[in-house]
Amino acid sequence: MSRRYANLEAEIARKGVAKKDIAETLGVRLATVYDKLKGKYPFTLDEAFKMRNTYFPEFTLEYLFYTEE
């Protein structure tokens, strides 16, 4: 399975953002964050904005959540 959100994963790694912190920010379980990053479930628009505004304000949503079908 290819990585669904390669840019988002790369920026998470570059900034050293903990996935548990993302889960806390979004109000979901850690397992849910992993599932969403794998593409099992989509991120909601609200979740996308929260993640971008909290951790990656310098990037566009289009860049962070780009997916290649």
C-alpha positions as CSV (number, residue, x, y, z in Angstrom):
1,M,0.0,0.0,0.0
2,S,1.4,3.4,-0.9
3,R,1.5,6.2,1.6
4,R,-1.7,8.2,1.2
5,Y,-0.4,11.5,2.5
6,A,3.3,11.5,1.7
7,N,3.7,15.3,2.1
8,L,2.0,15.3,5.4
9,E,4.0,12.4,6.7
10,A,7.2,14.1,5.6
11,E,6.4,17.3,7.3
12,I,5.3,15.5,10.5
13,A,8.8,13.8,10.5
14,R,10.7,17.0,9.6
15,K,9.1,18.9,12.5
16,G,9.2,16.0,14.9
17,V,5.4,16.3,15.6
18,A,4.3,13.4,17.7
19,K,1.3,11.5,16.3
20,K,-0.1,11.4,19.9
21,D,-0.1,15.2,19.9
22,I,-2.0,15.2,16.6
23,A,-4.6,12.8,18.1
24,E,-5.0,15.1,21.1
25,T,-5.4,18.2,18.8
26,L,-8.0,16.4,16.7
27,G,-9.8,14.8,19.7
28,V,-9.4,11.3,18.3
29,R,-7.6,8.1,19.4
30,L,-4.0,7.6,18.3
31,A,-5.0,4.5,16.3
32,T,-7.4,6.8,14.3
33,V,-4.6,9.1,13.3
34,Y,-2.6,6.1,12.1
35,D,-5.6,4.8,10.1
36,K,-6.2,8.2,8.6
37,L,-2.6,8.6,7.6
38,K,-2.7,5.2,5.9
39,G,-5.8,6.2,4.0
40,K,-8.2,3.8,5.7
41,Y,-10.4,6.8,6.7
42,P,-10.3,10.3,5.3
43,F,-9.4,13.4,7.3
44,T,-12.4,15.8,7.6
45,L,-11.9,19.3,6.4
46,D,-12.1,20.5,10.0
47,E,-9.3,18.1,11.0
48,A,-7.2,19.2,8.0
49,F,-7.5,22.9,9.0
50,K,-6.8,22.1,12.7
51,M,-3.6,20.2,11.8
52,R,-2.4,22.8,9.3
53,N,-3.2,25.8,11.6
54,T,-1.6,24.1,14.7
55,Y,1.5,22.5,13.2
56,F,2.1,23.6,9.6
57,P,0.8,27.1,9.0
58,E,3.4,27.7,6.4
59,F,1.9,25.1,4.0
60,T,-1.3,24.9,2.0
61,L,-3.9,22.2,2.5
62,E,-3.4,21.2,-1.1
63,Y,0.3,20.5,-0.4
64,L,-0.2,18.8,2.9
65,F,-3.1,16.6,1.9
66,Y,-2.0,15.9,-1.7
67,T,-2.8,12.3,-2.7
68,E,-1.8,10.5,-5.8
69,E,-4.4,8.1,-7.0
